[in-house]
Amino acid sequence: MGKYFGTDGFRGEANVELTPMHAYQVGRYLGWYYGQKHGNGERCQIAIGKDTRRSSYMLEDALSAGLTASGADVFLLHVTPTPSVAYVVRSEGFDAGIMISASHNPFYDNGIKLLNGNGEKMEESVIEAIEAWIDGTPAELPLAAREHIGRTTDFSAGRNRYIGHLISLATRSFKNVKVALDCANGSASSIAKNVFDALGATTVLIHAEPNGTNINLSCGSTHMEDLIETVKREHCDLGFAFDGDADRCLAVDENGELVDGDRILYICGKYMQQRGELANNRIVTTIMSNLGLYKALEREGIAYEKTKVGDKYVYEEMQRIGGEQSGHIIFAKYATTGDGMVTALKLMEVLMETKRSLSKLASEVTIYPQRLVNVPVRDKAAAETNAAVLAAVKREEEALAGDGRVLLRASGTEPLIRVMVEASTHELCDASVSRMVEVLRSEGLVAEN
């Protein structure tokens, strides 16, 4: 990760860590960079989408100013999901795409996600060059002049094409299926109901009235309580919750039970395997996936790979399907990034084609109890490599004897070490985590208050 950009873009509190000047500088460099690639005075074309945060409008204007000042033409998708930007970029021939969003973070945070012409996460070499430009290298970039100055165009039609693409993915009508949709007061508010209504479902919509400050506020995929209650109260067949920019999706079955990303991966992966659609008979997960998922995959004879946390890493390793426990699922045939709407539609396909309830499908995976503790430390690298800590991890795993696991990893954005234990009981998890934290403390690694 760089000075400004992490695994999921340039993210921070709006007007504190991420300012309009930062956005202007990102736009200036991207406009110049892609203009140089074209040559001969040909304009580059950049698509921009945003979520519903109040600061998204401010950053959209700043990015547009930087891009057009460098001679790029800007096409505004307005409020739209992150995956729609990726879809439009690759299907409409744009040079690059930008999504303004901080995903599941609170409204006062925001972010700038960059996508290349294939709709994939921007290459690290370009990110590094942007960071160098923000810090003054090179000192200047040429400004476009006269007829070479770029212009900004409304391109809400691009979002409509994405909606059409989603509708085309369905294999059957959703008639007689009642679905609850939690839009997190974010990007899904502009498309989710349209898609499910068009496919014949009866929809119950919640948290789809964004006001600029209520995105992710006690709703969406990080706060499932309202969706669970809605599914039970309205007697829905299932429910889906999206995050702020709709690139992740979690589900609730007809009994109001949570179906997380691990179970969705299993359900869709097994279905694809049975249809001969699972390339190399393999699913890609992150290291945070539950042990219960791996045991279920092994039982079905499905291979798996583990990557670092982040859909960027999942995408780099996968060929057909991969994802995260949090609901970032990538179906490589249809998307280059996590897409909450595609995930919901592919899960619906399994239900419709197998004629089984979501609770029955999800029951094949037994999720192991898990305990995760964030430990503030003085030096993340020292904590990760400390001999006593590594010995403790090995000792705890041996004690679990294959019926649990221990994971210790550094946070990518905070001075924290995440200690996670899975075991057959909550008591075993708690005891193991406590012992691990005590080793960190005894080694003088914990940053005490």
MIMARBA-281164 format. One record per residue (C-alpha): residue number from 1; x, y, z. Coordinates in steps of 0.1 Angstrom, whole numbers. Layout:
MIMARBA-281164
SITE/NUM/X/Y/Z .
...
//
This chain:
MIMARBA-281164
SITE/1/0/0/0 .
SITE/2/11/35/-8 .
SITE/3/11/68/11 .
SITE/4/-25/77/0 .
SITE/5/-39/47/-17 .
SITE/6/-47/14/1 .
SITE/7/-60/-19/-12 .
SITE/8/-94/-2/-19 .
SITE/9/-84/32/-31 .
SITE/10/-77/66/-15 .
SITE/11/-99/67/16 .
SITE/12/-102/89/46 .
SITE/13/-124/115/63 .
SITE/14/-137/140/38 .
SITE/15/-119/174/40 .
SITE/16/-95/160/65 .
SITE/17/-75/131/50 .
SITE/18/-92/133/16 .
SITE/19/-97/169/3 .
SITE/20/-110/184/-30 .
SITE/21/-73/193/-38 .
SITE/22/-64/156/-36 .
SITE/23/-93/148/-59 .
SITE/24/-83/176/-83 .
SITE/25/-47/162/-84 .
SITE/26/-58/127/-90 .
SITE/27/-80/140/-119 .
SITE/28/-51/161/-133 .
SITE/29/-27/132/-134 .
SITE/30/-52/107/-148 .
SITE/31/-63/131/-175 .
SITE/32/-27/138/-185 .
SITE/33/-16/101/-183 .
SITE/34/-44/88/-206 .
SITE/35/-41/117/-229 .
SITE/36/-4/109/-234 .
SITE/37/-13/73/-241 .
SITE/38/-36/84/-269 .
SITE/39/-14/110/-285 .
SITE/40/-22/130/-316 .
SITE/41/-44/153/-295 .
SITE/42/-71/126/-291 .
SITE/43/-91/130/-260 .
SITE/44/-93/103/-233 .
SITE/45/-126/95/-218 .
SITE/46/-132/88/-181 .
SITE/47/-164/77/-164 .
SITE/48/-172/88/-129 .
SITE/49/-197/73/-104 .
SITE/50/-205/82/-68 .
SITE/51/-224/70/-38 .
SITE/52/-248/91/-17 .
SITE/53/-225/107/8 .
SITE/54/-228/145/10 .
SITE/55/-191/149/2 .
SITE/56/-193/127/-30 .
SITE/57/-207/157/-49 .
SITE/58/-178/179/-38 .
SITE/59/-152/153/-48 .
SITE/60/-170/146/-81 .
SITE/61/-167/183/-90 .
SITE/62/-130/184/-81 .
SITE/63/-121/153/-100 .
SITE/64/-140/166/-131 .
SITE/65/-121/199/-128 .
SITE/66/-88/181/-127 .
SITE/67/-96/157/-156 .
SITE/68/-110/184/-179 .
SITE/69/-81/207/-171 .
SITE/70/-58/180/-184 .
SITE/71/-79/176/-216 .
SITE/72/-100/146/-206 .
SITE/73/-137/142/-213 .
SITE/74/-157/132/-183 .
SITE/75/-189/111/-183 .
SITE/76/-210/113/-151 .
SITE/77/-229/82/-141 .
SITE/78/-241/101/-109 .
SITE/79/-253/79/-80 .
SITE/80/-245/43/-90 .
SITE/81/-229/11/-76 .
SITE/82/-191/6/-79 .
SITE/83/-196/-24/-102 .
SITE/84/-217/-4/-126 .
SITE/85/-187/18/-132 .
SITE/86/-165/-12/-139 .
SITE/87/-192/-26/-163 .
SITE/88/-196/7/-182 .
SITE/89/-158/12/-185 .
SITE/90/-152/-22/-201 .
SITE/91/-183/-24/-222 .
SITE/92/-183/12/-235 .
SITE/93/-146/15/-242 .
SITE/94/-137/41/-216 .
SITE/95/-100/47/-208 .
SITE/96/-106/44/-171 .
SITE/97/-133/47/-144 .
SITE/98/-135/64/-110 .
SITE/99/-158/56/-82 .
SITE/100/-163/80/-53 .
SITE/101/-172/60/-22 .
SITE/102/-159/48/11 .
SITE/103/-179/15/8 .
SITE/104/-193/5/42 .
SITE/105/-177/33/62 .
SITE/106/-198/61/79 .
SITE/107/-209/91/58 .
SITE/108/-181/114/69 .
SITE/109/-155/92/52 .
SITE/110/-151/90/15 .
SITE/111/-128/75/-11 .
SITE/112/-116/75/-46 .
SITE/113/-115/41/-63 .
SITE/114/-96/39/-97 .
SITE/115/-104/13/-124 .
SITE/116/-84/7/-156 .
SITE/117/-99/3/-191 .
SITE/118/-107/-33/-184 .
SITE/119/-128/-24/-153 .
SITE/120/-102/-38/-130 .
SITE/121/-84/-22/-101 .
SITE/122/-59/3/-114 .
SITE/123/-23/-9/-119 .
SITE/124/1/-2/-90 .
SITE/125/25/16/-113 .
SITE/126/-1/42/-121 .
SITE/127/-11/45/-85 .
SITE/128/25/51/-75 .
SITE/129/28/78/-102 .
SITE/130/-3/96/-89 .
SITE/131/11/96/-54 .
SITE/132/44/110/-66 .
SITE/133/25/138/-85 .
SITE/134/5/146/-54 .
SITE/135/38/150/-35 .
SITE/136/53/172/-62 .
SITE/137/70/149/-87 .
SITE/138/69/161/-114 .
SITE/139/65/197/-103 .
SITE/140/41/206/-131 .
SITE/141/19/190/-157 .
SITE/142/7/208/-188 .
SITE/143/-28/223/-188 .
SITE/144/-50/218/-218 .
SITE/145/-58/249/-237 .
SITE/146/-84/262/-261 .
SITE/147/-102/234/-279 .
SITE/148/-82/208/-261 .
SITE/149/-99/215/-227 .
SITE/150/-121/186/-218 .
SITE/151/-158/187/-211 .
SITE/152/-183/170/-187 .
SITE/153/-213/151/-200 .
SITE/154/-243/135/-183 .
SITE/155/-241/98/-188 .
SITE/156/-269/84/-166 .
SITE/157/-277/62/-196 .
SITE/158/-247/41/-187 .
SITE/159/-264/32/-154 .
SITE/160/-295/22/-173 .
SITE/161/-274/-1/-195 .
SITE/162/-260/-17/-163 .
SITE/163/-295/-23/-151 .
SITE/164/-303/-40/-184 .
SITE/165/-272/-61/-181 .
SITE/166/-283/-73/-146 .
SITE/167/-318/-82/-158 .
SITE/168/-303/-102/-186 .
SITE/169/-284/-124/-161 .
SITE/170/-316/-140/-147 .
SITE/171/-324/-175/-159 .
SITE/172/-361/-174/-146 .
SITE/173/-388/-151/-136 .
SITE/174/-389/-142/-99 .
SITE/175/-427/-143/-99 .
SITE/176/-443/-154/-66 .
SITE/177/-410/-148/-47 .
SITE/178/-411/-121/-20 .
SITE/179/-377/-104/-15 .
SITE/180/-367/-78/11 .
SITE/181/-340/-54/-1 .
SITE/182/-319/-33/23 .
SITE/183/-301/-6/2 .
SITE/184/-281/9/30 .
SITE/185/-293/43/19 .
SITE/186/-265/41/-7 .
SITE/187/-259/33/-43 .
SITE/188/-283/3/-44 .
SITE/189/-312/27/-38 .
SITE/190/-310/38/-74 .
SITE/191/-312/3/-90 .
SITE/192/-321/-27/-67 .
SITE/193/-359/-23/-67 .
SITE/194/-359/-17/-105 .
SITE/195/-341/-49/-112 .
SITE/196/-361/-72/-89 .
SITE/197/-394/-56/-100 .
SITE/198/-385/-61/-136 .
SITE/199/-379/-98/-129 .
SITE/200/-413/-102/-113 .
SITE/201/-405/-104/-77 .
SITE/202/-426/-88/-49 .
SITE/203/-402/-64/-32 .
SITE/204/-401/-50/3 .
SITE/205/-377/-20/2 .
SITE/206/-359/-6/33 .
SITE/207/-332/20/38 .
SITE/208/-336/34/3 .
SITE/209/-340/71/12 .
SITE/210/-305/86/12 .
SITE/211/-301/121/25 .
SITE/212/-263/124/24 .
SITE/213/-256/115/60 .
SITE/214/-275/82/66 .
SITE/215/-256/59/43 .
SITE/216/-247/27/62 .
SITE/217/-263/42/94 .
SITE/218/-275/11/113 .
SITE/219/-284/-5/80 .
SITE/220/-270/-25/51 .
SITE/221/-246/-54/51 .
SITE/222/-228/-42/83 .
SITE/223/-260/-39/103 .
SITE/224/-283/-68/94 .
SITE/225/-308/-64/123 .
SITE/226/-335/-44/103 .
SITE/227/-334/-68/73 .
SITE/228/-337/-98/96 .
SITE/229/-367/-83/113 .
SITE/230/-383/-72/80 .
SITE/231/-380/-107/65 .
SITE/232/-397/-122/95 .
SITE/233/-424/-96/98 .
SITE/234/-432/-95/61 .
SITE/235/-430/-132/56 .
SITE/236/-404/-129/28 .
SITE/237/-388/-158/11 .
SITE/238/-354/-142/16 .
SITE/239/-337/-108/19 .
SITE/240/-306/-91/6 .
SITE/241/-285/-64/22 .
SITE/242/-260/-43/3 .
SITE/243/-233/-19/15 .
SITE/244/-229/18/6 .
SITE/245/-216/13/-29 .
SITE/246/-233/-20/-35 .
SITE/247/-202/-41/-42 .
SITE/248/-210/-65/-14 .
SITE/249/-241/-85/-5 .
SITE/250/-252/-106/24 .
SITE/251/-285/-126/26 .
SITE/252/-311/-136/51 .
SITE/253/-331/-168/47 .
SITE/254/-368/-172/51 .
SITE/255/-364/-179/89 .
SITE/256/-345/-146/94 .
SITE/257/-311/-163/97 .
SITE/258/-280/-146/83 .
SITE/259/-263/-162/53 .
SITE/260/-229/-146/50 .
SITE/261/-204/-145/22 .
SITE/262/-188/-179/30 .
SITE/263/-222/-196/27 .
SITE/264/-230/-178/-5 .
SITE/265/-196/-189/-19 .
SITE/266/-204/-225/-10 .
SITE/267/-240/-224/-24 .
SITE/268/-230/-208/-57 .
SITE/269/-198/-227/-60 .
SITE/270/-214/-261/-55 .
SITE/271/-242/-252/-80 .
SITE/272/-216/-242/-106 .
SITE/273/-196/-274/-100 .
SITE/274/-227/-295/-105 .
SITE/275/-233/-277/-138 .
SITE/276/-197/-280/-150 .
SITE/277/-191/-243/-147 .
SITE/278/-165/-242/-120 .
SITE/279/-131/-237/-137 .
SITE/280/-104/-261/-124 .
SITE/281/-130/-271/-97 .
SITE/282/-117/-242/-76 .
SITE/283/-130/-214/-54 .
SITE/284/-109/-185/-41 .
SITE/285/-114/-173/-6 .
SITE/286/-95/-149/18 .
SITE/287/-77/-160/49 .
SITE/288/-106/-148/69 .
SITE/289/-131/-173/56 .
SITE/290/-146/-197/82 .
SITE/291/-131/-231/88 .
SITE/292/-167/-245/83 .
SITE/293/-165/-233/46 .
SITE/294/-133/-253/40 .
SITE/295/-147/-284/56 .
SITE/296/-178/-282/34 .
SITE/297/-158/-276/3 .
SITE/298/-136/-306/11 .
SITE/299/-166/-328/16 .
SITE/300/-179/-318/-19 .
SITE/301/-145/-323/-35 .
SITE/302/-141/-286/-43 .
SITE/303/-106/-272/-42 .
SITE/304/-99/-237/-28 .
SITE/305/-72/-210/-27 .
SITE/306/-66/-185/1 .
SITE/307/-55/-149/-5 .
SITE/308/-49/-118/16 .
SITE/309/-80/-98/26 .
SITE/310/-94/-76/-3 .
SITE/311/-113/-84/-34 .
SITE/312/-83/-71/-54 .
SITE/313/-63/-101/-43 .
SITE/314/-92/-125/-48 .
SITE/315/-97/-113/-84 .
SITE/316/-60/-117/-91 .
SITE/317/-62/-154/-82 .
SITE/318/-95/-165/-95 .
SITE/319/-110/-178/-128 .
SITE/320/-147/-182/-120 .
SITE/321/-158/-175/-85 .
SITE/322/-142/-161/-53 .
SITE/323/-150/-138/-25 .
SITE/324/-149/-128/11 .
SITE/325/-169/-135/43 .
SITE/326/-181/-99/42 .
SITE/327/-200/-104/10 .
SITE/328/-176/-93/-16 .
SITE/329/-182/-120/-42 .
SITE/330/-168/-119/-77 .
SITE/331/-183/-139/-105 .
SITE/332/-155/-136/-131 .
SITE/333/-179/-143/-161 .
SITE/334/-199/-112/-153 .
SITE/335/-178/-88/-133 .
SITE/336/-142/-77/-126 .
SITE/337/-150/-66/-90 .
SITE/338/-173/-75/-62 .
SITE/339/-209/-69/-73 .
SITE/340/-237/-71/-48 .
SITE/341/-265/-72/-73 .
SITE/342/-248/-99/-94 .
SITE/343/-243/-119/-62 .
SITE/344/-280/-116/-53 .
SITE/345/-291/-126/-88 .
SITE/346/-268/-156/-89 .
SITE/347/-280/-168/-55 .
SITE/348/-316/-163/-67 .
SITE/349/-307/-185/-97 .
SITE/350/-297/-213/-74 .
SITE/351/-329/-211/-55 .
SITE/352/-351/-210/-86 .
SITE/353/-333/-238/-104 .
SITE/354/-330/-262/-75 .
SITE/355/-364/-253/-60 .
SITE/356/-348/-253/-25 .
SITE/357/-351/-227/2 .
SITE/358/-321/-206/12 .
SITE/359/-322/-222/47 .
SITE/360/-319/-257/32 .
SITE/361/-290/-247/9 .
SITE/362/-271/-228/37 .
SITE/363/-276/-257/62 .
SITE/364/-249/-277/44 .
SITE/365/-222/-254/59 .
SITE/366/-216/-255/97 .
SITE/367/-201/-222/106 .
SITE/368/-175/-225/134 .
SITE/369/-177/-201/164 .
SITE/370/-152/-173/159 .
SITE/371/-136/-147/181 .
SITE/372/-118/-117/167 .
SITE/373/-99/-92/189 .
SITE/374/-81/-61/177 .
SITE/375/-50/-55/197 .
SITE/376/-33/-20/196 .
SITE/377/5/-25/192 .
SITE/378/36/-4/190 .
SITE/379/50/-21/159 .
SITE/380/29/-43/137 .
SITE/381/58/-58/119 .
SITE/382/76/-67/152 .
SITE/383/44/-83/165 .
SITE/384/39/-104/134 .
SITE/385/74/-118/134 .
SITE/386/80/-121/172 .
SITE/387/93/-156/180 .
SITE/388/72/-161/211 .
SITE/389/41/-149/193 .
SITE/390/47/-173/164 .
SITE/391/54/-201/189 .
SITE/392/21/-193/206 .
SITE/393/2/-195/173 .
SITE/394/17/-229/166 .
SITE/395/9/-241/201 .
SITE/396/-27/-230/200 .
SITE/397/-33/-246/166 .
SITE/398/-18/-279/178 .
SITE/399/-41/-278/208 .
SITE/400/-71/-274/184 .
SITE/401/-59/-306/166 .
SITE/402/-74/-297/132 .
SITE/403/-108/-287/147 .
SITE/404/-100/-250/147 .
SITE/405/-75/-224/136 .
SITE/406/-56/-193/147 .
SITE/407/-50/-163/125 .
SITE/408/-28/-134/135 .
SITE/409/-25/-105/110 .
SITE/410/-18/-68/109 .
SITE/411/-44/-42/101 .
SITE/412/-38/-25/67 .
SITE/413/-49/9/80 .
SITE/414/-45/10/118 .
SITE/415/-18/2/144 .
SITE/416/-36/-31/153 .
SITE/417/-29/-68/153 .
SITE/418/-60/-88/146 .
SITE/419/-61/-120/166 .
SITE/420/-88/-144/153 .
SITE/421/-95/-179/166 .
SITE/422/-121/-204/153 .
SITE/423/-129/-235/173 .
SITE/424/-158/-259/180 .
SITE/425/-171/-239/209 .
SITE/426/-171/-202/219 .
SITE/427/-154/-211/252 .
SITE/428/-124/-225/233 .
SITE/429/-122/-194/211 .
SITE/430/-123/-171/241 .
SITE/431/-96/-190/260 .
SITE/432/-73/-192/230 .
SITE/433/-76/-155/221 .
SITE/434/-69/-146/258 .
SITE/435/-37/-166/258 .
SITE/436/-26/-151/225 .
SITE/437/-32/-115/237 .
SITE/438/-13/-123/269 .
SITE/439/17/-134/249 .
SITE/440/16/-101/230 .
SITE/441/14/-82/262 .
SITE/442/42/-102/280 .
SITE/443/65/-95/250 .
SITE/444/60/-58/254 .
SITE/445/43/-54/220 .
SITE/446/9/-40/232 .
SITE/447/4/-3/232 .
SITE/448/-11/2/266 .
SITE/449/-34/32/273 .
//
